C-alpha cells in the first residue's frame, strides 16, 4: 500500500492565511482583521480563533501586542 504524503494540516493553512493579512506600519495585525479573515474562512467562532492564536504563541510563531493585536515573528520556521 502506498503512503500518502501529508502536505499541510489545517493549523499550517491557518497560519499561512494569517501571514497574508495586511499589517500596519509596526507590523501588527489587529484582532478585528484576524476575526474577519480567519473566522470567516474556517468558520471558527471567536473563542476557537483565540485558542488557535494561543497555540501559535506557545509555538513561538507570534507575539501579542497589548490591546492592539499580534505580530508574526520573523525568526520562526515558515
Buried (B, 14 or more C-beta within 10 A) or exposed (E): EEEEEEEEEEEEEBBEBBEEBEBEEEEBBBBEBBBEBBBEEBEBEEEEBBEBBEBBBEEEBBEBBEEEBBBBBEEEEE
